[in-house]
Amino acid sequence: TPAGCRMRTLAWLGITSLCLGAAWAVPAKEERRKAEKPKADLALYENLDLDNYDLTLDNYGEILDLSNYEELYDYGDLGPKIEVGTLAPRPKDPAALPDLGATAETPKLPPLTTAGPVHPPPVPAQALPSCRLCLCIGTSVYCDDANLEHIPPLPPETTYLYARFNRIGTIRASDFTGLKKLKRIDLTSNFISWADVDAFRLLPSLQELILPENRLTALPELPRSIVRLDARLNRIPSTGLQPEAFRELKQLQFLHLSDNQLDYIPAPLPESLRSLHLQNNNIQTMHEDTFCDSQDHSQIRRALEDIRLDGNPINLSLFPNAYFCLPRLPTGRFF
């Protein structure tokens, strides 16, 4: 009917109007939301005056709350990787590295002069072979039982040397060159069969020379500073001693030559001597002037109190006039 057609037409027009109105309303709402957002963001900072604010270490905490800073973002994947042993990351750009060649200046060496000889710097004591193989404590060097075959180079300040129980076979004059402070040398129980004649004579401070239990067949010259000589248990005959070897040793107090191959007492003996050990040799006779001056019966030799001649084939009772100046008789056979 005509009335029904008009109703359907009006219904379609109403539906179309509603759809168009909804479509126009969405863009308008989005525009209003965008316009309102800056106002809301500015409201967050309305209490901060950032125009003239100077950020320093003192006021840094007033602006940002860093109490939970590590929880806000994980920078593990963005941070530069640092190698172990360095305090700063490696620069990514090689061109950023400083040019050391351009900035570092080569130190200039002083010009050489010919005014005098150039002396090498002193070698530290701990760098010497004796202080690597042995033990250096102060001015003492301990080389006992170190399987040495010769005397190692010693520090120039060496005062006491102990090199016992080794395999040292010879003593050279150069072994102790320049050791002006050396006071004691102890080479007990080695294989020493030879010592250069000047091995010890040029040592101005040497007081004790200890050489027992070796294979010596001769004694080298001794410095006048010597106080104690111990050469027991060697193979020294009387021909291995220089004539009047001990006369000028005015400080010698202890002379121990027991268990050798001596044929006679090595006279004359210095007045300073206190102890003479010659036991277990091959001494068969002595002179009346061996200990005392036979022309001066008022002589008294008080220092020489210890004379050992036991273990020799000599009969001491055959030389009664040889002991009148001594404070006591020698130890030995009197029958």
C-alpha positions as CSV (number, residue, x, y, z in Angstrom):
1,T,0.0,0.0,0.0
2,P,1.1,3.6,-0.4
3,A,1.2,4.1,3.4
4,G,3.4,1.0,3.9
5,C,5.9,2.1,1.3
6,R,6.3,5.5,3.1
7,M,7.0,3.8,6.4
8,R,9.8,1.6,5.0
9,T,11.4,4.6,3.4
10,L,11.4,6.5,6.6
11,A,12.9,3.5,8.5
12,W,15.8,3.3,6.1
13,L,16.4,7.0,6.3
14,G,16.6,6.8,10.1
15,I,19.0,3.9,10.1
16,T,21.3,5.7,7.6
17,S,21.3,8.9,9.8
18,L,22.3,6.9,12.9
19,C,25.2,5.3,11.1
20,L,26.5,8.6,9.7
21,G,26.2,10.2,13.1
22,A,28.3,7.5,14.8
23,A,31.0,7.7,12.1
24,W,31.3,11.5,12.6
25,A,31.4,11.2,16.4
26,V,34.6,8.9,16.6
27,P,37.0,11.4,14.9
28,A,35.7,14.3,17.0
29,K,36.3,12.3,20.3
30,E,39.9,11.5,19.2
31,E,40.6,15.1,18.5
32,R,39.3,16.1,21.9
33,R,41.5,13.5,23.6
34,K,44.6,14.6,21.8
35,A,43.9,18.2,22.7
36,E,43.5,17.4,26.4
37,K,46.7,15.1,26.7
38,P,49.4,17.9,26.7
39,K,47.5,19.7,29.5
40,A,47.6,16.5,31.6
41,D,51.3,16.0,31.0
42,L,52.2,19.5,31.9
43,A,50.4,19.1,35.1
44,L,53.0,16.6,36.2
45,Y,55.8,19.2,36.1
46,E,53.9,22.3,37.2
47,N,55.7,22.2,40.6
48,L,59.2,22.1,39.1
49,D,61.1,25.2,38.1
50,L,63.3,24.0,35.3
51,D,64.1,27.4,33.7
52,N,67.1,28.3,35.8
53,Y,67.8,25.0,37.6
54,D,71.5,24.0,37.7
55,L,72.0,20.3,38.1
56,T,74.9,19.4,40.5
57,L,75.9,16.5,42.7
58,D,74.5,18.3,45.7
59,N,71.0,18.8,44.4
60,Y,70.8,15.7,42.2
61,G,68.7,13.8,44.7
62,E,66.2,16.7,45.0
63,I,65.1,16.2,41.4
64,L,65.2,12.4,40.8
65,D,64.3,9.6,43.2
66,L,67.0,6.9,42.5
67,S,66.0,4.6,45.3
68,N,64.4,2.2,42.8
69,Y,66.4,3.2,39.8
70,E,67.8,-0.2,39.0
71,E,64.2,-1.6,39.0
72,L,63.0,0.8,36.3
73,Y,65.2,-0.4,33.4
74,D,67.6,-3.2,32.7
75,Y,70.6,-1.7,30.9
76,G,72.5,-5.0,30.7
77,D,72.1,-5.4,27.0
78,L,73.0,-1.8,26.2
79,G,76.0,-1.2,28.3
80,P,79.5,-1.6,26.8
81,K,81.3,-4.8,27.7
82,I,84.3,-4.3,29.9
83,E,87.3,-6.7,29.8
84,V,88.7,-8.2,32.9
85,G,91.6,-6.2,34.3
86,T,90.6,-2.8,32.9
87,L,88.7,0.0,34.5
88,A,87.2,1.6,31.3
89,P,85.4,0.2,28.2
90,R,87.4,-0.2,25.1
91,P,86.8,2.7,22.6
92,K,84.7,1.6,19.7
93,D,86.4,3.9,17.3
94,P,90.2,3.2,16.9
95,A,90.6,6.9,15.9
96,A,89.5,7.9,19.4
97,L,92.6,6.3,20.9
98,P,95.3,8.8,21.8
99,D,98.3,9.0,19.6
100,L,101.1,8.1,22.0
101,G,103.8,8.4,19.4
102,A,102.8,12.0,18.8
103,T,102.6,13.1,22.4
104,A,105.3,11.1,24.2
105,E,108.8,12.6,24.1
106,T,111.8,10.4,23.9
107,P,114.1,10.9,26.9
108,K,117.4,12.4,26.0
109,L,120.5,10.6,27.3
110,P,123.3,12.6,28.7
111,P,126.3,13.0,26.5
112,L,129.1,10.7,27.0
113,T,132.3,12.1,28.5
114,T,135.8,10.9,28.5
115,A,136.8,12.6,31.7
116,G,137.1,9.3,33.6
117,P,136.2,5.6,33.4
118,V,132.5,4.6,33.4
119,H,131.8,2.2,36.3
120,P,129.0,-0.3,35.9
121,P,126.2,0.0,38.5
122,P,126.7,-2.3,41.6
123,V,125.0,-5.7,41.3
124,P,122.4,-6.3,44.1
125,A,123.5,-9.0,46.5
126,Q,120.3,-11.0,45.9
127,A,121.1,-11.2,42.2
128,L,124.5,-12.9,42.7
129,P,124.7,-16.7,42.3
130,S,125.8,-17.2,45.9
131,C,122.5,-15.6,47.0
132,R,120.4,-17.8,44.7
133,L,122.1,-21.0,45.6
134,C,122.8,-20.1,49.2
135,L,121.3,-18.0,51.9
136,C,122.4,-14.4,52.3
137,I,121.5,-12.8,55.6
138,G,123.0,-9.4,56.2
139,T,126.7,-9.7,55.6
140,S,126.8,-13.5,56.1
141,V,126.6,-16.1,53.3
142,Y,125.5,-19.6,54.1
143,C,126.3,-22.2,51.5
144,D,126.4,-25.4,53.6
145,D,125.5,-28.6,51.7
146,A,124.7,-26.9,48.5
147,N,126.6,-29.3,46.2
148,L,129.0,-26.5,45.2
149,E,132.1,-27.4,43.2
150,H,133.8,-23.9,43.5
151,I,133.4,-20.7,45.5
152,P,130.5,-18.7,44.0
153,P,130.9,-14.9,43.4
154,L,130.2,-13.3,46.8
155,P,128.6,-9.9,47.6
156,P,131.3,-7.3,48.2
157,E,130.1,-6.7,51.8
158,T,130.5,-10.3,52.8
159,T,131.9,-10.7,56.3
160,Y,131.2,-14.4,57.1
161,L,131.2,-17.3,54.6
162,Y,130.1,-20.8,55.5
163,A,130.5,-23.3,52.6
164,R,130.7,-26.6,54.5
165,F,129.9,-30.0,53.3
166,N,130.2,-29.3,49.6
167,R,132.4,-30.6,46.7
168,I,134.8,-27.7,46.3
169,G,138.1,-29.0,45.0
170,T,140.3,-25.9,44.6
171,I,140.5,-22.4,45.9
172,R,141.6,-19.8,43.4
173,A,143.1,-16.4,44.2
174,S,140.2,-14.7,42.3
175,D,137.6,-16.3,44.5
176,F,138.0,-13.7,47.2
177,T,139.2,-10.7,45.2
178,G,138.0,-7.4,46.7
179,L,136.4,-8.8,49.8
180,K,138.0,-6.4,52.2
181,K,135.5,-7.0,55.0
182,L,135.7,-10.8,55.0
183,K,136.5,-12.0,58.6
184,R,135.7,-15.7,58.6
185,I,135.9,-18.5,55.9
186,D,134.6,-21.9,56.9
187,L,135.2,-24.6,54.3
188,T,134.9,-27.6,56.5
189,S,134.4,-31.0,54.8
190,N,135.0,-30.4,51.2
191,F,137.4,-31.9,48.6
192,I,139.9,-29.1,48.6
193,S,143.3,-30.4,47.5
194,W,144.9,-27.1,46.3
195,A,144.7,-23.4,47.2
196,D,146.5,-20.7,45.3
197,V,149.4,-19.1,47.3
198,D,147.6,-15.8,47.3
199,A,144.1,-17.1,47.9
200,F,143.9,-15.6,51.4
201,R,147.0,-13.4,51.8
202,L,145.4,-10.3,50.4
203,L,142.4,-10.4,52.7
204,P,143.1,-7.6,55.1
205,S,140.3,-8.4,57.6
206,L,140.5,-12.2,57.7
207,Q,140.7,-13.5,61.2
208,E,139.4,-17.1,61.0
209,L,140.3,-19.6,58.3
210,I,138.7,-23.0,59.0
211,L,139.7,-25.8,56.6
212,P,139.3,-29.2,58.4
213,E,138.4,-32.4,56.7
214,N,139.8,-31.7,53.3
215,R,142.7,-33.0,51.1
216,L,145.2,-30.2,51.4
217,T,148.9,-31.1,51.0
218,A,150.1,-27.5,51.4
219,L,149.1,-24.3,53.2
220,P,149.0,-21.0,51.3
221,E,150.3,-17.8,52.7
222,L,148.2,-16.3,55.4
223,P,147.4,-12.6,56.1
224,R,148.9,-11.0,59.2
225,S,145.4,-10.4,60.6
226,I,144.7,-14.1,61.1
227,V,143.7,-15.1,64.6
228,R,142.6,-18.7,64.2
229,L,143.8,-21.3,61.7
230,D,142.1,-24.7,61.7
231,A,143.4,-27.2,59.2
232,R,142.8,-30.5,61.0
233,L,142.3,-33.7,59.2
234,N,144.2,-32.9,56.0
235,R,147.3,-34.4,54.4
236,I,149.8,-31.6,55.1
237,P,153.4,-32.7,55.5
238,S,156.1,-30.5,57.0
239,T,157.3,-29.7,53.5
240,G,153.8,-28.3,52.8
241,L,154.5,-25.4,55.2
242,Q,156.6,-22.4,54.1
243,P,159.7,-21.8,56.2
244,E,158.9,-19.8,59.3
245,A,155.3,-19.7,58.1
246,F,153.9,-18.4,61.4
247,R,156.7,-16.1,62.7
248,E,155.1,-12.8,61.5
249,L,151.5,-13.6,62.4
250,K,151.5,-11.4,65.5
251,Q,147.8,-11.9,66.1
252,L,147.6,-15.7,65.7
253,Q,146.2,-17.3,68.9
254,F,144.8,-20.7,67.7
255,L,146.9,-23.0,65.5
256,H,145.3,-26.4,65.0
257,L,147.1,-28.8,62.6
258,S,146.2,-32.2,64.2
259,D,145.7,-35.3,62.1
260,N,148.1,-34.4,59.3
261,Q,151.6,-35.7,58.3
262,L,153.9,-33.2,60.0
263,D,157.4,-34.3,60.9
264,Y,158.3,-31.5,63.3
265,I,156.8,-28.6,65.2
266,P,156.5,-25.5,62.9
267,A,158.7,-23.1,64.9
268,P,159.2,-20.3,65.5
269,L,155.8,-19.6,67.0
270,P,154.5,-16.1,67.6
271,E,154.2,-14.8,71.2
272,S,150.5,-14.3,70.7
273,L,149.8,-18.1,70.4
274,R,147.5,-19.5,73.1
275,S,146.6,-23.0,71.7
276,L,148.7,-25.4,69.6
277,H,147.2,-28.7,68.5
278,L,149.5,-31.0,66.7
279,Q,148.3,-34.4,67.9
280,N,148.2,-37.5,65.6
281,N,151.0,-36.4,63.3
282,N,154.5,-37.9,62.8
283,I,156.5,-35.6,65.1
284,Q,159.6,-37.5,66.5
285,T,161.8,-34.7,67.9
286,M,162.0,-31.0,68.8
287,H,164.6,-28.3,69.5
288,E,165.1,-26.8,72.9
289,D,164.2,-23.4,71.4
290,T,160.9,-24.6,70.0
291,F,158.8,-22.9,72.7
292,C,161.4,-21.0,74.9
293,D,164.5,-19.0,74.3
294,S,167.3,-21.1,75.7
295,Q,169.5,-18.0,76.2
296,D,166.9,-16.2,78.3
297,H,166.0,-18.2,81.4
298,S,163.9,-15.4,82.8
299,Q,161.4,-15.7,79.9
300,I,157.8,-16.5,80.9
301,R,155.4,-17.4,78.1
302,R,152.1,-17.0,79.9
303,A,149.8,-17.1,76.8
304,L,150.7,-20.5,75.5
305,E,148.7,-22.8,77.9
306,D,147.4,-25.5,75.6
307,I,149.9,-27.7,73.7
308,R,148.7,-31.0,72.3
309,L,151.4,-33.5,71.1
310,D,149.7,-36.7,72.0
311,G,149.4,-39.3,69.3
312,N,153.0,-38.6,68.0
313,P,156.0,-40.9,68.3
314,I,157.9,-38.3,70.3
315,N,159.0,-38.9,73.9
316,L,158.6,-35.5,75.6
317,S,160.8,-36.5,78.6
318,L,163.9,-36.3,76.4
319,F,163.6,-32.5,76.1
320,P,163.3,-31.2,79.7
321,N,164.9,-27.8,78.9
322,A,162.3,-27.1,76.2
323,Y,159.4,-26.2,78.6
324,F,160.8,-23.9,81.3
325,C,159.0,-20.8,80.1
326,L,155.6,-22.5,79.8
327,P,152.8,-22.2,82.4
328,R,152.2,-25.9,81.9
329,L,153.7,-29.0,80.2
330,P,152.5,-30.2,76.8
331,T,150.1,-33.0,76.6
332,G,151.8,-36.1,75.2
333,R,154.0,-39.1,76.1
334,F,156.7,-38.7,78.8
335,F,158.2,-42.2,79.1
